């Protein structure tokens, strides 16, 4: 299920189109960046029509030379047409001006006039072509750097998935399902379930302030530290204190982590948790049909040097459902600017309490996605734990 919920980032990379400039002879006169924009004959017709029009006007005017007007179609041709075609238009303009102009001048002046016009036209075309070549080289460099960056993001997303659970824990009496959907290929959300022994599991969900690569880097550090702390000590309060010191040492004051750590004991049927500024998990009690929020009891990780927290505990019964989530779910907005909110999420948990953990997780995600038009503003993480202590049946959609 995890792999299905991680969106591919291939849509960030434009599809490679066939090079029409090389494959279609009709487009040979045009530059590569112009060849696929519109009809191939239109730029050529505009430039040639302008040259012929200027030649006709130059033929009608006897008082002065209008040779300088050829600069305009040659400039347009240098922008739209290939370099060879642009330079080949210069002799054509000189030829039109020399033979169509009715003015009678000394042959030496006529040669000088044509040579100066030739040099001027060549300079203008060369300057424009050089500018366009530099612009295209810059565009290719930017595209190459963008492709490299996207490749790095793709690799970072693969590495980030390594920190997420690869399979479901084998804890008899519990159904667990989780997903994480990053907003930008990589994200700052994290969840995990770490088996402590055959009947106890630690469930973790965290959200790093910010989005993108910076949040993902801090998330990786948090995930690694949590794994080490879970294997080092079972005392969740001490885990949080050490984690706060470790994260505070590698992050700036603007970067912090909201964290909810819960430990579920199937034999004792208890849930102990520490909520460090994270969104309150929702506990649906099957026996009474009520819903309880596992509220925060201390500030986020890395926000202050000292972390004073409280360890809370509650009993669990068969059929109870615990839903962990990040604010990407509740803060999803529709077109009217309304947030999905905790109330809508709570109503979904009540209605779907008879579903399996995975079906409820998918139902929550799909409903939130429909609400916001699949346009989330933040990373989305959902983790559902369902108590099946007595083998109580669940409905599969």
VEXKE-793363 format. One record per residue (C-alpha): residue number from 1; residue in three letters; chain; z, y, x. Coordinates in Angstrom, 1 decimal, m for minus. Example, Ala and Ser with C-alpha at 12.3 -4.5 7.8 and 13.67 -1.06 7.14 Angstrom:
> 1|ALA|A|7.8|m4.5|12.3
> 2|SER|A|7.1|m1.1|13.7
% end
This chain:
> 1|UNK|A|0.0|0.0|0.0
> 2|UNK|A|0.7|2.4|2.9
> 3|UNK|A|m2.8|2.2|4.2
> 4|UNK|A|m4.2|2.9|0.8
> 5|UNK|A|m2.2|6.0|0.5
> 6|UNK|A|m3.2|7.5|3.8
> 7|UNK|A|m6.3|9.6|3.1
> 8|UNK|A|m9.2|9.4|5.6
> 9|UNK|A|m10.1|12.6|7.4
> 10|UNK|A|m13.7|11.8|7.6
> 11|UNK|A|m14.4|14.4|5.0
> 12|UNK|A|m13.5|17.0|7.6
> 13|UNK|A|m16.5|16.0|9.7
> 14|UNK|A|m19.9|17.1|8.4
> 15|UNK|A|m22.4|14.3|7.9
> 16|UNK|A|m25.1|14.0|10.5
> 17|UNK|A|m28.4|15.1|9.0
> 18|UNK|A|m31.7|14.0|10.4
> 19|UNK|A|m33.3|16.7|12.6
> 20|UNK|A|m36.1|18.0|10.4
> 21|UNK|A|m37.3|20.2|13.3
> 22|UNK|A|m38.2|17.2|15.4
> 23|UNK|A|m39.4|14.8|12.7
> 24|UNK|A|m41.5|17.1|10.5
> 25|UNK|A|m44.5|18.8|12.3
> 26|UNK|A|m44.8|21.5|9.7
> 27|UNK|A|m41.4|22.9|10.7
> 28|UNK|A|m42.4|23.1|14.4
> 29|UNK|A|m42.8|27.0|14.5
> 30|UNK|A|m39.3|27.5|13.2
> 31|UNK|A|m36.0|27.5|15.1
> 32|UNK|A|m33.7|24.6|14.5
> 33|UNK|A|m31.1|26.6|12.6
> 34|UNK|A|m33.8|28.0|10.3
> 35|UNK|A|m35.9|24.9|9.8
> 36|UNK|A|m33.7|23.4|7.1
> 37|UNK|A|m32.8|26.6|5.2
> 38|UNK|A|m35.9|27.2|3.1
> 39|UNK|A|m39.7|26.7|2.9
> 40|UNK|A|m41.3|26.3|6.4
> 41|UNK|A|m44.2|28.6|5.7
> 42|UNK|A|m42.3|31.6|4.4
> 43|UNK|A|m41.0|33.0|7.8
> 44|UNK|A|m44.4|32.5|9.4
> 45|UNK|A|m46.1|34.2|6.5
> 46|UNK|A|m43.7|37.1|6.5
> 47|UNK|A|m44.2|37.8|10.2
> 48|UNK|A|m47.9|37.4|10.2
> 49|UNK|A|m48.3|39.4|7.0
> 50|UNK|A|m46.2|42.2|8.6
> 51|UNK|A|m48.4|42.2|11.7
> 52|UNK|A|m51.6|42.4|9.7
> 53|UNK|A|m50.1|45.1|7.6
> 54|UNK|A|m49.1|47.2|10.6
> 55|UNK|A|m52.6|46.6|12.1
> 56|UNK|A|m54.2|47.9|9.0
> 57|UNK|A|m52.1|51.0|8.9
> 58|UNK|A|m52.7|51.6|12.6
> 59|UNK|A|m56.4|51.4|11.9
> 60|UNK|A|m56.2|54.1|9.2
> 61|UNK|A|m54.1|56.6|11.2
> 62|UNK|A|m56.1|58.5|13.7
> 63|UNK|A|m53.7|61.2|14.8
> 64|UNK|A|m51.2|59.0|16.7
> 65|UNK|A|m50.6|55.4|17.9
> 66|UNK|A|m48.4|53.2|15.7
> 67|UNK|A|m48.1|50.5|18.3
> 68|UNK|A|m44.3|50.8|18.3
> 69|UNK|A|m44.2|49.5|14.7
> 70|UNK|A|m45.1|46.0|15.9
> 71|UNK|A|m41.5|45.8|17.3
> 72|UNK|A|m40.2|45.1|13.8
> 73|UNK|A|m42.2|41.9|13.0
> 74|UNK|A|m41.8|40.7|16.6
> 75|UNK|A|m38.0|41.2|16.3
> 76|UNK|A|m38.0|39.2|13.1
> 77|UNK|A|m40.2|36.6|14.6
> 78|UNK|A|m37.8|36.3|17.6
> 79|UNK|A|m34.9|35.6|15.2
> 80|UNK|A|m36.7|33.1|12.9
> 81|UNK|A|m39.4|31.4|15.1
> 82|UNK|A|m39.3|29.3|18.2
> 83|UNK|A|m39.4|31.0|21.6
> 84|UNK|A|m42.9|29.9|22.4
> 85|UNK|A|m44.3|31.1|19.0
> 86|UNK|A|m42.4|34.4|19.4
> 87|UNK|A|m44.0|35.2|22.8
> 88|UNK|A|m47.4|34.1|21.6
> 89|UNK|A|m47.3|36.8|18.9
> 90|UNK|A|m47.1|39.5|21.5
> 91|UNK|A|m50.8|39.2|22.7
> 92|UNK|A|m51.8|39.0|19.1
> 93|UNK|A|m50.2|42.3|18.4
> 94|UNK|A|m51.8|43.9|21.5
> 95|UNK|A|m55.2|42.5|20.5
> 96|UNK|A|m54.9|43.9|16.9
> 97|UNK|A|m53.8|47.3|18.3
> 98|UNK|A|m56.5|47.5|20.9
> 99|UNK|A|m59.5|46.5|18.8
> 100|UNK|A|m58.5|47.9|15.4
> 101|UNK|A|m57.2|51.3|16.4
> 102|UNK|A|m60.1|53.8|15.9
> 103|UNK|A|m58.7|56.3|18.4
> 104|UNK|A|m60.9|57.1|21.4
> 105|UNK|A|m59.0|57.5|24.6
> 106|UNK|A|m59.7|57.1|28.3
> 107|UNK|A|m60.0|53.5|29.4
> 108|UNK|A|m57.3|53.9|32.0
> 109|UNK|A|m54.9|55.3|29.4
> 110|UNK|A|m55.9|52.5|27.1
> 111|UNK|A|m55.0|49.9|29.7
> 112|UNK|A|m51.8|51.7|30.5
> 113|UNK|A|m51.0|51.9|26.7
> 114|UNK|A|m51.6|48.2|26.2
> 115|UNK|A|m49.6|47.1|29.3
> 116|UNK|A|m46.7|49.3|28.4
> 117|UNK|A|m46.7|48.0|24.9
> 118|UNK|A|m46.9|44.4|26.3
> 119|UNK|A|m43.9|45.0|28.5
> 120|UNK|A|m41.9|46.7|25.8
> 121|UNK|A|m42.6|43.9|23.3
> 122|UNK|A|m41.8|41.2|25.9
> 123|UNK|A|m38.5|42.9|26.7
> 124|UNK|A|m37.5|43.2|23.0
> 125|UNK|A|m38.4|39.5|22.3
> 126|UNK|A|m36.6|38.4|25.5
> 127|UNK|A|m33.4|40.3|24.6
> 128|UNK|A|m33.3|38.9|21.1
> 129|UNK|A|m34.1|35.4|22.2
> 130|UNK|A|m31.4|35.6|24.9
> 131|UNK|A|m28.8|36.8|22.4
> 132|UNK|A|m29.7|34.0|20.0
> 133|UNK|A|m29.6|31.4|22.7
> 134|UNK|A|m26.1|32.6|23.7
> 135|UNK|A|m25.0|32.5|20.1
> 136|UNK|A|m26.3|28.9|19.7
> 137|UNK|A|m24.6|27.9|22.9
> 138|UNK|A|m21.4|29.3|21.6
> 139|UNK|A|m21.8|27.6|18.3
> 140|UNK|A|m22.4|24.2|20.1
> 141|UNK|A|m19.3|24.8|22.2
> 142|UNK|A|m17.2|25.6|19.1
> 143|UNK|A|m18.6|22.5|17.3
> 144|UNK|A|m17.9|20.3|20.3
> 145|UNK|A|m14.3|21.6|20.5
> 146|UNK|A|m13.9|21.2|16.7
> 147|UNK|A|m15.1|17.6|17.0
> 148|UNK|A|m12.7|16.9|19.8
> 149|UNK|A|m9.9|18.5|17.8
> 150|UNK|A|m10.7|16.3|14.8
> 151|UNK|A|m10.8|13.3|17.0
> 152|UNK|A|m7.4|14.2|18.4
> 153|UNK|A|m6.1|14.7|14.8
> 154|UNK|A|m7.5|11.2|13.9
> 155|UNK|A|m5.7|9.6|16.8
> 156|UNK|A|m2.5|11.5|16.0
> 157|UNK|A|m2.7|10.3|12.4
> 158|UNK|A|m3.1|6.7|13.7
> 159|UNK|A|0.0|7.2|16.0
> 160|UNK|A|1.9|8.7|13.1
> 161|UNK|A|1.3|5.7|10.9
> 162|UNK|A|3.0|3.6|13.6
> 163|UNK|A|6.3|5.3|12.8
> 164|UNK|A|6.0|4.3|9.1
> 165|UNK|A|7.0|0.9|7.9
> 166|UNK|A|4.2|m1.7|8.2
> 167|UNK|A|5.5|m4.1|5.6
> 168|UNK|A|8.1|m4.5|2.9
> 169|UNK|A|11.7|m5.6|3.9
> 170|UNK|A|12.8|m9.0|3.0
> 171|UNK|A|16.1|m8.1|1.3
> 172|UNK|A|16.8|m10.4|m1.6
> 173|UNK|A|17.7|m8.4|m4.7
> 174|UNK|A|15.8|m5.2|m3.8
> 175|UNK|A|12.2|m4.1|m4.5
> 176|UNK|A|11.1|m1.3|m2.2
> 177|UNK|A|7.8|0.6|m2.1
> 178|UNK|A|6.9|3.7|m0.2
> 179|UNK|A|4.0|6.0|0.6
> 180|UNK|A|3.2|9.1|2.7
> 181|UNK|A|0.2|11.3|2.1
> 182|UNK|A|m0.2|14.0|4.7
> 183|UNK|A|m1.8|17.3|3.7
> 184|UNK|A|m3.7|17.9|6.9
> 185|UNK|A|m4.4|14.4|8.4
> 186|UNK|A|m1.0|14.5|10.1
> 187|UNK|A|2.2|15.9|8.5
> 188|UNK|A|5.9|16.4|8.8
> 189|UNK|A|7.1|13.9|6.2
> 190|UNK|A|8.7|10.6|7.2
> 191|UNK|A|10.2|7.6|5.5
> 192|UNK|A|11.5|4.3|6.6
> 193|UNK|A|13.6|1.3|5.6
> 194|UNK|A|15.6|m0.3|8.4
> 195|UNK|A|17.2|m3.7|7.7
> 196|UNK|A|20.7|m3.8|9.1
> 197|UNK|A|21.4|m7.5|8.2
> 198|UNK|A|20.4|m10.1|5.6
> 199|UNK|A|21.9|m8.1|2.7
> 200|UNK|A|22.1|m4.5|3.9
> 201|UNK|A|19.3|m2.0|4.5
> 202|UNK|A|19.2|1.6|5.5
> 203|UNK|A|16.7|3.8|3.7
> 204|UNK|A|15.5|7.1|5.3
> 205|UNK|A|13.4|10.0|4.0
> 206|UNK|A|12.9|13.2|5.9
> 207|UNK|A|10.8|16.4|5.7
> 208|UNK|A|10.1|18.7|8.7
> 209|UNK|A|9.8|22.4|8.0
> 210|UNK|A|6.1|23.3|8.3
> 211|UNK|A|2.8|21.4|8.2
> 212|UNK|A|0.2|20.1|10.5
> 213|UNK|A|0.5|19.0|14.1
> 214|UNK|A|3.7|20.9|15.0
> 215|UNK|A|5.6|19.3|12.1
> 216|UNK|A|4.1|15.9|13.0
> 217|UNK|A|5.4|16.2|16.6
> 218|UNK|A|8.9|16.9|15.4
> 219|UNK|A|8.6|14.2|12.8
> 220|UNK|A|7.7|11.7|15.6
> 221|UNK|A|10.8|12.8|17.6
> 222|UNK|A|13.0|12.4|14.4
> 223|UNK|A|11.6|9.0|13.6
> 224|UNK|A|12.2|7.7|17.1
> 225|UNK|A|15.7|9.1|17.1
> 226|UNK|A|16.5|7.6|13.7
> 227|UNK|A|15.4|4.2|14.9
> 228|UNK|A|17.6|4.4|17.9
> 229|UNK|A|20.5|5.6|15.9
> 230|UNK|A|20.2|2.9|13.3
> 231|UNK|A|20.4|0.2|16.0
> 232|UNK|A|23.2|2.0|17.9
> 233|UNK|A|25.8|2.7|15.2
> 234|UNK|A|26.3|1.9|11.6
> 235|UNK|A|28.4|5.1|11.0
> 236|UNK|A|25.9|7.3|9.1
> 237|UNK|A|28.0|10.5|9.7
> 238|UNK|A|28.0|10.0|13.5
> 239|UNK|A|24.3|9.2|13.3
> 240|UNK|A|23.6|12.5|11.6
> 241|UNK|A|25.8|14.4|14.1
> 242|UNK|A|24.0|12.9|17.1
> 243|UNK|A|20.6|13.4|15.5
> 244|UNK|A|21.4|17.0|14.8
> 245|UNK|A|22.2|17.6|18.5
> 246|UNK|A|19.1|15.7|19.6
> 247|UNK|A|16.7|17.5|17.2
> 248|UNK|A|18.4|20.9|17.9
> 249|UNK|A|17.8|20.4|21.7
> 250|UNK|A|14.0|19.9|21.3
> 251|UNK|A|13.2|22.3|18.5
> 252|UNK|A|13.4|26.1|17.9
> 253|UNK|A|15.6|27.7|15.2
> 254|UNK|A|12.6|27.9|12.9
> 255|UNK|A|12.0|24.1|13.0
> 256|UNK|A|14.5|22.0|11.1
> 257|UNK|A|14.5|18.7|9.3
> 258|UNK|A|15.8|17.8|5.8
> 259|UNK|A|17.1|14.3|5.8
> 260|UNK|A|18.5|11.8|3.3
> 261|UNK|A|20.0|8.6|4.8
> 262|UNK|A|21.1|5.9|2.4
> 263|UNK|A|22.6|2.4|3.0
> 264|UNK|A|22.3|m0.2|0.3
> 265|UNK|A|24.5|m3.3|0.4
> 266|UNK|A|23.2|m6.0|m2.0
> 267|UNK|A|26.4|m8.1|m1.8
> 268|UNK|A|28.7|m5.2|m2.6
> 269|UNK|A|26.2|m3.5|m4.9
> 270|UNK|A|26.9|m0.1|m3.4
> 271|UNK|A|24.9|2.8|m2.1
> 272|UNK|A|26.3|5.1|0.5
> 273|UNK|A|24.3|8.2|1.5
> 274|UNK|A|24.3|11.4|3.4
> 275|UNK|A|22.0|14.2|2.2
> 276|UNK|A|21.2|16.9|4.8
> 277|UNK|A|19.5|19.6|2.7
> 278|UNK|A|16.9|17.2|1.3
> 279|UNK|A|15.6|17.0|m2.3
> 280|UNK|A|18.2|15.1|m4.3
> 281|UNK|A|17.2|11.5|m4.9
> 282|UNK|A|17.2|10.3|m8.5
> 283|UNK|A|19.3|7.3|m9.5
> 284|UNK|A|18.5|5.9|m12.9
> 285|UNK|A|21.2|3.6|m14.3
> 286|UNK|A|19.8|0.9|m16.4
> 287|UNK|A|23.0|0.1|m18.2
> 288|UNK|A|23.6|3.6|m19.6
> 289|UNK|A|20.1|5.1|m19.4
> 290|UNK|A|21.4|8.1|m17.5
> 291|UNK|A|20.0|9.7|m14.4
> 292|UNK|A|22.1|11.0|m11.5
> 293|UNK|A|21.0|13.2|m8.6
> 294|UNK|A|22.1|12.4|m5.1
> 295|UNK|A|22.6|16.0|m4.1
> 296|UNK|A|22.9|17.6|m0.7
> 297|UNK|A|26.2|17.8|1.1
> 298|UNK|A|25.3|19.5|4.4
> 299|UNK|A|22.7|21.7|5.9
> 300|UNK|A|19.4|20.4|7.4
> 301|UNK|A|19.2|18.8|10.8
> 302|UNK|A|18.6|21.1|13.7
> 303|UNK|A|19.6|24.3|11.8
> 304|UNK|A|23.1|24.7|13.3
> 305|UNK|A|24.9|23.3|16.3
> 306|UNK|A|27.6|21.7|14.2
> 307|UNK|A|26.8|19.4|11.3
> 308|UNK|A|29.7|18.9|8.9
> 309|UNK|A|28.7|16.3|6.3
> 310|UNK|A|30.2|14.2|3.6
> 311|UNK|A|29.6|10.6|3.0
> 312|UNK|A|29.0|9.8|m0.7
> 313|UNK|A|29.1|6.5|m2.4
> 314|UNK|A|28.1|5.0|m5.7
> 315|UNK|A|27.9|1.6|m7.4
> 316|UNK|A|24.7|m0.1|m8.3
> 317|UNK|A|23.8|m2.4|m11.2
> 318|UNK|A|20.9|m4.7|m11.9
> 319|UNK|A|17.8|m2.8|m13.0
> 320|UNK|A|19.0|0.5|m11.4
> 321|UNK|A|16.2|2.5|m9.8
> 322|UNK|A|16.5|5.0|m6.9
> 323|UNK|A|13.6|7.4|m6.3
> 324|UNK|A|13.4|9.3|m3.0
> 325|UNK|A|10.8|12.0|m2.6
> 326|UNK|A|9.8|15.2|m0.7
> 327|UNK|A|9.1|18.6|m2.1
> 328|UNK|A|5.4|18.0|m2.0
> 329|UNK|A|5.8|16.1|m5.3
> 330|UNK|A|8.0|18.6|m7.2
> 331|UNK|A|6.3|21.7|m5.8
> 332|UNK|A|2.8|20.6|m6.8
> 333|UNK|A|1.3|23.4|m8.9
> 334|UNK|A|m1.2|23.3|m11.7
> 335|UNK|A|m3.8|26.0|m12.4
> 336|UNK|A|m1.3|28.1|m14.2
> 337|UNK|A|1.0|28.2|m11.2
> 338|UNK|A|3.6|25.8|m12.9
> 339|UNK|A|5.4|23.4|m10.6
> 340|UNK|A|5.6|19.7|m11.4
> 341|UNK|A|9.4|20.0|m11.0
> 342|UNK|A|12.3|17.7|m11.0
> 343|UNK|A|12.5|17.5|m14.8
> 344|UNK|A|9.0|16.0|m15.1
> 345|UNK|A|9.8|13.6|m12.3
> 346|UNK|A|13.1|12.6|m14.0
> 347|UNK|A|11.3|11.9|m17.2
> 348|UNK|A|8.8|9.7|m15.4
> 349|UNK|A|11.6|7.7|m13.8
> 350|UNK|A|13.2|7.2|m17.2
> 351|UNK|A|10.0|6.0|m18.8
> 352|UNK|A|8.9|3.8|m15.8
> 353|UNK|A|12.3|2.3|m15.1
> 354|UNK|A|11.0|m1.1|m16.3
> 355|UNK|A|8.0|m1.1|m13.9
> 356|UNK|A|8.1|m2.7|m10.5
> 357|UNK|A|8.9|m0.4|m7.6
> 358|UNK|A|5.3|m0.2|m6.4
> 359|UNK|A|3.9|0.5|m9.8
> 360|UNK|A|6.4|3.2|m10.5
> 361|UNK|A|5.6|4.8|m7.1
> 362|UNK|A|1.9|4.8|m7.9
> 363|UNK|A|2.5|6.1|m11.4
> 364|UNK|A|4.5|9.0|m10.0
> 365|UNK|A|1.9|9.9|m7.5
> 366|UNK|A|m1.0|9.6|m9.9
> 367|UNK|A|0.8|11.8|m12.5
> 368|UNK|A|1.6|14.5|m10.0
> 369|UNK|A|m2.0|14.4|m8.6
> 370|UNK|A|m3.4|14.8|m12.2
> 371|UNK|A|m1.0|17.6|m12.8
> 372|UNK|A|m2.1|19.6|m9.7
> 373|UNK|A|m5.8|18.5|m9.8
> 374|UNK|A|m5.2|16.4|m6.7
> 375|UNK|A|m4.6|19.7|m4.8
> 376|UNK|A|m1.2|19.3|m3.3
> 377|UNK|A|0.3|22.2|m1.3
> 378|UNK|A|2.4|20.0|1.0
> 379|UNK|A|2.8|16.5|2.4
> 380|UNK|A|3.7|14.0|m0.3
> 381|UNK|A|6.1|11.2|0.2
> 382|UNK|A|7.6|8.8|m2.4
> 383|UNK|A|10.0|6.0|m1.9
> 384|UNK|A|11.2|3.8|m4.7
> 385|UNK|A|14.0|1.2|m4.6
> 386|UNK|A|14.7|m1.0|m7.5
> 387|UNK|A|17.8|m3.2|m7.8
> 388|UNK|A|17.0|m6.8|m8.8
> 389|UNK|A|20.3|m8.3|m8.0
> 390|UNK|A|20.2|m10.9|m10.9
> 391|UNK|A|16.5|m11.5|m10.7
> 392|UNK|A|16.0|m9.1|m13.6
> 393|UNK|A|12.3|m9.1|m14.6
> 394|UNK|A|10.1|m6.1|m14.0
> 395|UNK|A|6.9|m5.0|m15.8
> 396|UNK|A|3.7|m4.9|m13.7
> 397|UNK|A|1.1|m2.5|m15.0
% end
